Amino acid sequence: MKSTRKVFLAAAAVVGASMTVSKETAQAQPAPSPTPVPTPTEHPSSPAARALAERMRAFDPHLDEAQLARIADGIQEGFGLGGALNPKGTKLKNGDAPTPEFRVGA
């Protein structure tokens, strides 16, 4: 598989989504009411984000649909962040990098 920025952002989103802990979970309080699990047709994630989330079952086969939906949302946010950072969709070449500028202060 070819490494791309989208793959990197998706992996970073998965790590970020798995590290988020809600306030209720951190305090070990029961949730006031269970939230309904969204069906794939009403889920806002793209098919690519959903497919990447499904691959997380290779690491934890006990993930339920609500957890996969949350992971897919995190991946989709990562894709959106990539679009916000590069709205025109221009691709960078390997040599395109910012020139570091060093200053010595007195």
N, CA and C of each residue as an Amber inpcrd file, in Angstrom:
protein
   318
   0.8450000  -1.1760000   0.0000000   0.0000000   0.0000000   0.0000000
   0.8860000   1.2330000   0.0000000   0.5470000   2.1840000  -0.7900000
   1.3220000   3.3940000  -0.9470000   1.0460000   4.3540000   0.2150000
   2.0970000   4.9080000   0.7990000   1.9210000   5.8580000   1.8990000
   1.5290000   7.2160000   1.3420000   0.4820000   7.7670000   1.8960000
   0.0330000   9.0900000   1.4860000  -0.3040000   9.8970000   2.7250000
  -0.5130000  11.1750000   2.5170000  -0.8930000  12.0300000   3.6350000
  -2.2700000  11.6520000   4.1740000  -3.1740000  11.2160000   3.2720000
  -4.5060000  10.8210000   3.7290000  -4.4300000   9.6210000   4.6570000
  -3.5560000   8.6650000   4.3250000  -3.3980000   7.4940000   5.1850000
  -2.8340000   7.9200000   6.5330000  -1.8590000   8.8340000   6.5110000
  -1.2760000   9.3170000   7.7600000  -2.3280000  10.0430000   8.5940000
  -3.1080000  10.9200000   7.9670000  -4.1380000  11.6430000   8.7050000
  -5.2000000  10.6870000   9.2450000  -5.5220000   9.6680000   8.4750000
  -6.5080000   8.6960000   8.9540000  -5.9790000   7.9450000  10.1650000
  -4.7050000   7.5560000  10.1080000  -4.1170000   6.8530000  11.2500000
  -4.0530000   7.7670000  12.4630000  -3.7130000   9.0290000  12.2500000
  -3.6690000   9.9770000  13.3610000  -5.0650000  10.1950000  13.9450000
  -6.0760000  10.2140000  13.0920000  -7.4400000  10.3780000  13.5790000
  -7.8790000   9.1680000  14.3980000  -7.4630000   7.9870000  13.9670000
  -7.8090000   6.7780000  14.7110000  -7.1710000   6.8170000  16.0910000
  -5.9070000   7.2090000  16.1330000  -5.2270000   7.3020000  17.4240000
  -5.8890000   8.3640000  18.2860000  -6.2160000   9.5030000  17.7010000
  -6.8710000  10.5730000  18.4550000  -8.2470000  10.1700000  18.9430000
  -8.9980000   9.4700000  18.0940000 -10.3330000   9.0350000  18.5060000
 -10.2600000   7.9920000  19.6020000  -9.2400000   7.1460000  19.5460000
  -9.1370000   6.1150000  20.5780000  -8.6410000   6.6870000  21.9010000
  -8.0120000   7.8440000  21.8760000  -7.4790000   8.4330000  23.0940000
  -8.4620000   9.3700000  23.7830000  -9.5180000   9.7500000  23.0910000
 -10.4810000  10.6610000  23.7070000 -11.3010000   9.9210000  24.7430000
 -11.4910000  10.5680000  25.8510000 -12.2780000   9.9900000  26.9350000
 -13.2890000  11.0370000  27.3620000 -14.5350000  10.6430000  27.3980000
 -15.5590000  11.5980000  27.8120000 -15.5000000  11.8030000  29.3120000
 -16.1020000  12.8730000  29.7740000 -16.0970000  13.2140000  31.1890000
 -16.7850000  12.1280000  32.0190000 -17.8930000  11.5870000  31.5020000
 -18.6140000  10.5460000  32.2260000 -17.7570000   9.2910000  32.3690000
 -17.0280000   8.9290000  31.3280000 -16.1960000   7.7360000  31.3800000
 -15.0460000   7.9330000  32.3550000 -14.4760000   9.1220000  32.3720000
 -13.3550000   9.3900000  33.2660000 -13.7830000   9.3480000  34.7260000
 -15.0140000   9.7610000  35.0270000 -15.5050000   9.7700000  36.3930000
 -16.2460000   8.4910000  36.7380000 -16.3700000   7.5660000  35.7950000
 -17.0210000   6.2660000  35.9700000 -18.4700000   6.4100000  36.4220000
 -19.1900000   7.3890000  35.8600000 -20.6020000   7.5590000  36.1600000
 -21.4020000   6.9290000  35.0300000 -22.5400000   6.3380000  35.3440000
 -23.3490000   5.7680000  34.2680000 -23.9540000   6.8670000  33.4000000
 -24.1210000   6.5720000  32.1310000 -24.7100000   7.5310000  31.2000000
 -26.1820000   7.7220000  31.5360000 -26.7210000   8.9300000  31.3800000
 -28.1110000   9.1760000  31.7340000 -29.0930000   8.3590000  30.8940000
 -28.8420000   8.2560000  29.6140000 -29.7010000   7.4480000  28.7550000
 -28.8650000   6.9560000  27.5770000 -29.0910000   5.7370000  27.1280000
 -28.3180000   5.2350000  26.0010000 -28.6870000   5.9720000  24.7180000
 -27.6810000   6.2350000  23.9150000 -27.9240000   6.9020000  22.6420000
 -28.1300000   5.8420000  21.5690000 -29.0090000   6.0960000  20.6210000
 -29.2260000   5.0950000  19.5730000 -28.0070000   4.9900000  18.6640000
 -27.7270000   3.7950000  18.2210000 -26.6070000   3.5540000  17.3150000
 -27.0520000   3.9580000  15.9130000 -26.2980000   4.8790000  15.2600000
 -26.7080000   5.2910000  13.9170000 -26.4950000   4.1580000  12.9130000
 -27.3990000   4.0450000  11.9810000 -27.2450000   3.0590000  10.9260000
 -26.2870000   3.6140000   9.8850000 -25.6390000   2.7500000   9.1040000
 -24.6790000   3.2460000   8.1100000 -25.2930000   4.2220000   7.1100000
 -26.5920000   4.1370000   6.8370000 -27.1900000   5.0510000   5.8690000
 -27.3070000   6.4610000   6.4210000 -27.4910000   6.6130000   7.7490000
 -27.6190000   7.9440000   8.3180000 -26.3200000   8.4410000   8.9260000
 -25.2650000   7.6760000   8.8000000 -23.9790000   8.0350000   9.3810000
 -23.2780000   9.0390000   8.4770000 -22.7400000  10.1470000   9.0300000
 -22.1450000  11.1850000   8.1980000 -20.7660000  10.8340000   7.6360000
 -20.1660000   9.7480000   8.0710000 -18.8300000   9.4000000   7.6170000
 -18.8500000   8.9130000   6.1780000 -17.7410000   9.1430000   5.4970000
 -17.6140000   8.6800000   4.1240000 -17.3670000   7.1720000   4.1110000
 -17.5720000   6.5330000   2.9770000 -17.2900000   5.0940000   2.8950000
 -15.8250000   4.7670000   3.1820000 -14.9100000   5.6610000   2.8120000
 -13.4870000   5.4160000   3.0880000 -13.2180000   5.4360000   4.5920000
 -13.8170000   6.3770000   5.3090000 -13.6370000   6.4490000   6.7590000
 -14.2490000   5.2240000   7.4270000 -15.4000000   4.7960000   6.9420000
 -16.0560000   3.6160000   7.5080000 -15.2110000   2.3580000   7.2610000
 -14.6120000   2.2470000   6.0800000 -13.7780000   1.0910000   5.7600000
 -12.5290000   1.0530000   6.6400000 -11.9200000   2.2230000   6.8690000
 -10.7540000   2.2650000   7.7650000 -11.1500000   1.8980000   9.1890000
 -12.3180000   2.3300000   9.6120000 -12.7830000   1.9860000  10.9510000
 -13.0420000   0.4850000  11.0660000 -13.5710000  -0.1200000  10.0230000
 -13.8030000  -1.5640000  10.0290000 -12.4980000  -2.3430000  10.1880000
 -11.4070000  -1.7850000   9.6510000 -10.1030000  -2.4630000   9.7640000
  -9.5900000  -2.4640000  11.1990000 -10.1550000  -1.6420000  12.0660000
  -9.7450000  -1.6360000  13.4660000 -10.1550000  -2.9270000  14.1760000
 -11.0780000  -3.6670000  13.5720000 -11.4710000  -4.9590000  14.1430000
 -10.3200000  -5.9590000  14.0960000  -9.3250000  -5.7140000  13.2470000
  -8.1470000  -6.5810000  13.2400000  -7.3780000  -6.4390000  14.5530000
  -7.4540000  -5.2670000  15.1760000  -6.7650000  -5.0220000  16.4370000
  -7.6380000  -5.3590000  17.6380000  -8.9490000  -5.1550000  17.5070000
  -9.8750000  -5.4670000  18.5890000 -11.1690000  -6.0190000  17.9800000
 -11.2910000  -7.3450000  17.9200000 -12.4770000  -7.9270000  17.2790000
 -13.7700000  -7.7130000  18.0570000 -13.6990000  -7.1850000  19.2720000
 -14.8860000  -6.9940000  20.1000000 -15.4900000  -5.5980000  19.9760000
 -15.0400000  -4.8060000  19.0120000 -15.6060000  -3.4680000  18.8220000
 -17.0530000  -3.5800000  18.3640000 -17.9240000  -2.8050000  18.9770000
 -19.3200000  -2.8120000  18.5450000 -19.5530000  -1.6940000  17.5290000
 -20.7660000  -1.6230000  17.0110000 -21.0820000  -0.6500000  15.9560000
 -20.9570000   0.7940000  16.4360000 -21.3110000   1.0660000  17.6790000
 -21.2130000   2.4330000  18.1970000 -19.7510000   2.8770000  18.2590000
 -18.8810000   1.9760000  18.6720000 -17.4580000   2.3170000  18.7360000
 -16.8940000   2.5090000  17.3350000 -17.3010000   1.6590000  16.3930000
 -16.8340000   1.8260000  15.0150000 -17.3420000   3.1360000  14.4150000
 -18.5570000   3.5160000  14.7470000 -19.1020000   4.7800000  14.2450000
 -18.3060000   5.9500000  14.8050000 -17.9170000   5.8590000  16.0750000
 -17.1240000   6.9330000  16.6880000 -15.7350000   7.0240000  16.0480000
 -15.1340000   5.8730000  15.7820000 -13.8250000   5.8560000  15.1150000
 -13.9530000   6.4330000  13.7160000 -15.0030000   6.0460000  12.9800000
 -15.2090000   6.5660000  11.6260000 -15.4180000   8.0740000  11.6480000
 -16.1110000   8.5890000  12.6600000 -16.2780000  10.0420000  12.7820000
 -14.9320000  10.7280000  12.9810000 -14.0690000  10.1440000  13.7970000
 -12.7350000  10.7070000  14.0080000 -11.9060000  10.6990000  12.7420000
 -12.0060000   9.6180000  11.9810000 -11.2840000   9.5440000  10.7100000
 -11.8120000  10.5930000   9.7440000 -13.1360000  10.7480000   9.6950000
 -13.7370000  11.7410000   8.8120000 -13.3030000  13.1530000   9.1970000
 -13.1980000  13.4210000  10.4960000 -12.7030000  14.7270000  10.9430000
 -11.2670000  14.9360000  10.4850000 -10.4790000  13.8700000  10.5090000
  -9.0960000  13.9550000  10.0200000  -9.0480000  14.2860000   8.5410000
  -9.9470000  13.6660000   7.7610000 -10.0200000  13.9940000   6.3420000
 -10.4030000  15.4550000   6.1500000 -11.3460000  15.9440000   6.9590000
 -11.7710000  17.3400000   6.8660000 -10.6540000  18.2940000   7.2380000
  -9.8550000  17.9070000   8.2340000  -8.7220000  18.7320000   8.6320000
  -7.7250000  18.8470000   7.4910000  -7.5010000  17.7500000   6.8040000
  -6.6020000  17.7850000   5.6500000  -7.1160000  18.7300000   4.5770000
  -8.4290000  18.7470000   4.3640000  -9.0140000  19.6580000   3.3900000
  -8.9250000  21.1050000   3.8260000  -9.0070000  21.3390000   5.1410000
  -8.8890000  22.7070000   5.6490000  -7.4500000  23.2150000   5.5310000
  -6.4920000  22.3230000   5.7120000  -5.0880000  22.7270000   5.6070000
  -4.6680000  22.9630000   4.1620000  -5.3000000  22.2630000   3.2300000
  -4.9520000  22.3820000   1.8290000  -6.2370000  22.5020000   1.0130000
  -6.9060000  23.6790000   1.0470000  -8.2150000  23.8040000   0.4010000
  -8.1750000  23.6450000  -1.1210000  -7.0630000  23.9820000  -1.7570000
  -6.9780000  23.8660000  -3.2150000  -6.6040000  22.4580000  -3.6550000
  -6.1670000  21.6210000  -2.7340000  -5.8100000  20.2470000  -3.0640000
  -4.5170000  20.1140000  -3.8370000  -3.6190000  21.0890000  -3.6950000
  -2.3520000  21.0000000  -4.4040000  -1.4550000  19.9540000  -3.7490000
  -0.7480000  19.2090000  -4.5840000   0.1340000  18.1670000  -4.0860000
   1.5420000  18.7230000  -3.9480000   2.2010000  18.3310000  -2.8960000
   3.5700000  18.7610000  -2.6700000   4.5360000  17.7610000  -3.2760000
   5.6260000  18.2580000  -3.8120000   6.6870000  17.3910000  -4.3060000
   7.6070000  17.0730000  -3.1390000   8.4690000  16.1100000  -3.3280000
   9.3750000  15.7300000  -2.2550000  10.2980000  16.8770000  -1.8420000
  10.6590000  17.7220000  -2.7690000  11.5670000  18.8210000  -2.4550000
  10.8790000  20.0380000  -1.8630000   9.5600000  20.0630000  -1.8560000
   8.8240000  21.1980000  -1.3110000   8.8170000  21.1290000   0.2070000
   9.5430000  22.0050000   0.7990000   9.5890000  22.0630000   2.2610000
   9.8970000  23.4990000   2.6530000   9.4120000  23.9180000   3.7960000
   9.7420000  25.2710000   4.2260000  11.2310000  25.3770000   4.5510000
  11.8000000  26.5150000   4.2290000  13.2120000  26.7410000   4.5340000
  13.3280000  27.1740000   5.9760000  14.0850000  26.4350000   6.7670000
  14.2300000  26.8560000   8.1670000  15.0280000  28.1470000   8.2460000
  14.6030000  29.0190000   9.1120000  15.2830000  30.2920000   9.2900000
  15.7480000  30.3870000  10.7280000  17.0500000  30.5120000  10.9170000
  17.6210000  30.5650000  12.2400000  18.0940000  31.9870000  12.5350000
  17.7830000  32.4610000  13.7310000  18.2270000  33.7870000  14.1410000
  18.9340000  33.6560000  15.4750000  19.9550000  34.4350000  15.6080000
  20.6820000  34.4690000  16.8750000  20.3590000  35.7920000  17.5290000
  19.7620000  35.7210000  18.7180000  19.4110000  36.9400000  19.4220000
  20.4920000  37.3580000  20.3870000  20.5370000  38.6400000  20.6530000
  21.5650000  39.1360000  21.5700000  21.0590000  39.1830000  22.9820000
